[in-house]
Amino acid sequence: YSFMWSLYESVYHGQRRFIQVFFRIGMLSGGHSCYRRNGGAKMKHFWKKTSHIAGTILVILAVFLALVLFGARLLGLRPFTVLSGSMGPEYPVGSLIYVRKAEPESIQAGDVITFVLNEELMAATHRVIAVDAENQCFYTKGDANEAADGAPVHFKNLIGRPIVVIPYLGYAVNFIQRPPGLYISIAITVSAVVLSFFPRGRAISSKKEGAAGDAAPDIRR
């Protein structure tokens, strides 16, 4: 928990710093004239509030995706994205499913299982229509398919049984797990963490002014 909290604080402060830098650049490039025309105090409050909201949203998204992808693994669940409509409408395209490991002996006809489909280690989720215990294999079929799958599923290729389905969330997870979404998420995370180590310029300048005032007070007689 201490590690997760430290990571949360690092990402939180880094993303806030990232947003603040972004909006300051916007003020220098185009917003500075508007800043002068409409009043410094109002615009300063607007940019500060907007950067805080944007930073908070980014933190919530980062923590949520971290829990979705990695937190579930701590509970023994593996996330998969539904990429075809063979199991619709119960498992619509774009859904995120969480699969829990199961023993082949516990699987019965009518159960939905996730299994390794081919030598490329692609996974599929279909319903079991028959169990051949003697040859140690399952016969499966997609709910939306007219015919059963052409090849049986060997017991050793069983991944588990899906227990949670979240519609549409698989699109986002699939995006950040592959380029260019992977590169974008890495860039944002790294930028947030790096910027979290930079002190705020205003705090530094205030400290310097305070130190200078203490060192050389203005004495008038």
C-alpha positions as CSV (number, residue, x, y, z in Angstrom):
1,Y,0.0,0.0,0.0
2,S,2.9,2.4,0.8
3,F,4.3,1.7,-2.7
4,M,0.9,2.4,-4.4
5,W,0.4,5.6,-2.4
6,S,3.9,6.8,-3.3
7,L,3.2,6.1,-6.9
8,Y,-0.1,7.9,-6.7
9,E,1.4,11.0,-5.2
10,S,4.2,11.0,-7.8
11,V,1.8,10.7,-10.7
12,Y,-0.6,13.2,-9.1
13,H,2.0,16.0,-8.6
14,G,3.7,15.3,-11.9
15,Q,0.5,15.5,-13.9
16,R,-0.5,18.7,-12.1
17,R,2.9,20.2,-13.0
18,F,2.5,18.9,-16.6
19,I,-0.9,20.7,-16.9
20,Q,0.4,23.9,-15.3
21,V,3.3,24.0,-17.7
22,F,1.0,23.4,-20.6
23,F,-1.4,26.2,-19.7
24,R,1.5,28.6,-19.0
25,I,2.8,28.0,-22.5
26,G,-0.7,28.7,-23.8
27,M,-0.8,32.0,-21.9
28,L,2.6,33.1,-23.3
29,S,1.7,32.1,-26.9
30,G,-1.9,33.4,-27.2
31,G,-3.5,33.9,-23.8
32,H,-1.2,36.6,-22.5
33,S,-3.0,39.4,-24.5
34,C,-6.4,38.1,-23.2
35,Y,-4.9,38.0,-19.8
36,R,-4.2,41.7,-20.0
37,R,-7.5,42.7,-21.6
38,N,-9.8,40.8,-19.3
39,G,-8.0,41.4,-16.0
40,G,-5.1,39.6,-14.5
41,A,-6.8,38.3,-11.4
42,K,-9.8,36.7,-13.2
43,M,-7.6,35.0,-15.8
44,K,-5.1,33.8,-13.2
45,H,-7.9,32.2,-11.2
46,F,-9.4,30.7,-14.4
47,W,-6.1,29.0,-15.5
48,K,-5.4,27.8,-12.0
49,K,-8.8,26.2,-11.6
50,T,-8.7,24.7,-15.1
51,S,-5.2,23.2,-14.6
52,H,-6.4,21.8,-11.2
53,I,-9.5,20.1,-12.8
54,A,-7.5,18.8,-15.7
55,G,-4.8,17.4,-13.5
56,T,-7.3,15.7,-11.2
57,I,-9.0,14.1,-14.2
58,L,-5.7,12.8,-15.5
59,V,-4.9,11.4,-12.0
60,I,-8.3,9.6,-11.8
61,L,-7.9,8.1,-15.2
62,A,-4.3,7.0,-14.5
63,V,-5.3,5.4,-11.2
64,F,-8.4,3.8,-12.7
65,L,-6.5,2.2,-15.6
66,A,-3.7,1.1,-13.3
67,L,-6.3,-0.7,-11.1
68,V,-8.0,-2.1,-14.2
69,L,-4.8,-3.5,-15.7
70,F,-2.7,-4.4,-12.7
71,G,-4.9,-4.3,-9.6
72,A,-7.1,-7.2,-10.9
73,R,-4.0,-9.4,-11.3
74,L,-3.4,-9.1,-7.5
75,L,-6.8,-10.9,-7.1
76,G,-5.8,-13.6,-9.5
77,L,-7.8,-12.2,-12.5
78,R,-6.5,-11.8,-16.1
79,P,-8.0,-9.0,-18.3
80,F,-8.9,-9.8,-21.9
81,T,-10.6,-7.6,-24.6
82,V,-13.5,-9.1,-26.7
83,L,-12.5,-8.4,-30.3
84,S,-15.3,-10.3,-32.2
85,G,-19.0,-10.7,-31.9
86,S,-19.0,-14.6,-31.7
87,M,-20.3,-14.4,-28.1
88,G,-22.8,-11.6,-28.5
89,P,-24.9,-10.3,-27.0
90,E,-23.7,-11.6,-23.6
91,Y,-20.1,-10.6,-24.4
92,P,-20.3,-7.6,-26.9
93,V,-17.4,-6.4,-29.0
94,G,-15.2,-4.0,-27.1
95,S,-16.0,-5.5,-23.6
96,L,-13.3,-6.1,-21.0
97,I,-13.6,-9.5,-19.3
98,Y,-11.8,-10.7,-16.3
99,V,-10.9,-14.4,-16.3
100,R,-10.2,-16.5,-13.2
101,K,-8.1,-19.7,-13.4
102,A,-10.1,-22.8,-13.3
103,E,-9.3,-26.5,-13.3
104,P,-10.4,-28.5,-16.3
105,E,-12.3,-31.0,-14.1
106,S,-14.6,-28.2,-12.8
107,I,-15.8,-27.2,-16.3
108,Q,-19.1,-28.6,-17.5
109,A,-21.2,-28.3,-20.7
110,G,-22.8,-24.8,-20.8
111,D,-19.9,-23.0,-19.1
112,V,-18.1,-20.2,-20.8
113,I,-14.3,-20.6,-20.9
114,T,-11.3,-18.6,-22.2
115,F,-8.6,-20.7,-23.8
116,V,-5.5,-20.5,-26.0
117,L,-6.7,-20.6,-29.6
118,N,-3.6,-21.2,-31.7
119,E,0.2,-21.3,-31.7
120,E,0.3,-17.5,-31.8
121,L,-1.1,-17.7,-28.2
122,M,-4.2,-15.8,-29.2
123,A,-7.1,-16.3,-26.7
124,A,-10.7,-16.9,-27.4
125,T,-13.8,-17.1,-25.2
126,H,-16.6,-19.6,-26.2
127,R,-19.2,-21.7,-24.6
128,V,-18.5,-25.4,-23.9
129,I,-21.0,-27.7,-25.6
130,A,-19.4,-31.0,-24.6
131,V,-16.6,-32.4,-22.5
132,D,-14.5,-35.3,-23.6
133,A,-12.9,-36.4,-20.3
134,E,-11.3,-39.5,-21.9
135,N,-9.4,-37.4,-24.5
136,Q,-9.1,-34.4,-22.2
137,C,-10.6,-31.8,-24.5
138,F,-13.6,-29.5,-24.7
139,Y,-15.9,-28.9,-27.7
140,T,-16.8,-25.2,-27.9
141,K,-19.1,-22.9,-29.9
142,G,-19.7,-19.2,-30.0
143,D,-23.2,-18.2,-29.0
144,A,-23.6,-16.1,-32.1
145,N,-22.1,-18.7,-34.4
146,E,-24.2,-21.2,-36.3
147,A,-21.6,-24.0,-36.2
148,A,-19.4,-25.3,-33.5
149,D,-15.7,-24.6,-33.5
150,G,-13.7,-26.8,-35.9
151,A,-11.1,-28.0,-33.4
152,P,-11.5,-29.2,-29.8
153,V,-9.8,-27.4,-27.0
154,H,-7.3,-29.5,-25.0
155,F,-7.4,-29.3,-21.2
156,K,-3.9,-27.8,-21.1
157,N,-5.0,-24.8,-23.2
158,L,-7.6,-23.8,-20.7
159,I,-7.0,-20.3,-19.3
160,G,-10.0,-20.0,-17.0
161,R,-13.6,-18.9,-16.7
162,P,-14.7,-15.3,-17.2
163,I,-16.4,-13.9,-14.2
164,V,-16.7,-10.1,-14.9
165,V,-17.7,-8.3,-18.0
166,I,-17.4,-4.5,-18.5
167,P,-18.8,-3.3,-21.8
168,Y,-16.8,-0.9,-24.0
169,L,-13.9,-0.6,-21.5
170,G,-11.9,-3.0,-23.6
171,Y,-11.5,-0.4,-26.4
172,A,-9.6,1.9,-24.0
173,V,-7.4,-0.9,-22.6
174,N,-6.7,-2.3,-26.1
175,F,-5.7,1.2,-27.2
176,I,-3.1,1.8,-24.4
177,Q,-1.6,-1.7,-24.8
178,R,-0.6,-1.2,-28.4
179,P,1.1,1.6,-30.4
180,P,0.4,4.5,-30.7
181,G,-1.7,4.4,-27.5
182,L,1.1,2.6,-25.6
183,Y,3.6,5.4,-26.5
184,I,1.2,8.1,-25.6
185,S,0.4,6.6,-22.2
186,I,4.1,6.0,-21.5
187,A,5.0,9.6,-22.5
188,I,2.3,11.1,-20.2
189,T,3.3,8.9,-17.3
190,V,7.0,9.5,-17.7
191,S,6.4,13.3,-18.1
192,A,4.3,13.3,-15.0
193,V,6.8,11.4,-12.9
194,V,9.8,13.6,-14.1
195,L,7.9,16.8,-13.6
196,S,7.0,15.7,-10.1
197,F,10.7,16.1,-9.1
198,F,10.8,19.7,-10.3
199,P,10.1,22.2,-7.5
200,R,7.6,25.0,-8.2
201,G,9.2,28.1,-9.3
202,R,6.9,30.3,-7.3
203,A,7.8,28.5,-4.0
204,I,11.5,28.8,-4.8
205,S,11.3,32.5,-5.6
206,S,9.3,33.1,-2.4
207,K,11.9,31.3,-0.3
208,K,14.7,33.3,-2.0
209,E,12.9,36.6,-1.3
210,G,12.3,35.6,2.3
211,A,16.0,34.6,2.8
212,A,17.2,37.8,1.2
213,G,14.9,39.8,3.4
214,D,16.2,38.1,6.5
215,A,19.8,38.5,5.5
216,A,19.7,42.2,4.5
217,P,16.8,44.0,6.2
218,D,16.0,47.5,5.1
219,I,16.8,49.8,8.1
220,R,15.8,53.5,7.8
221,R,16.6,56.2,10.4
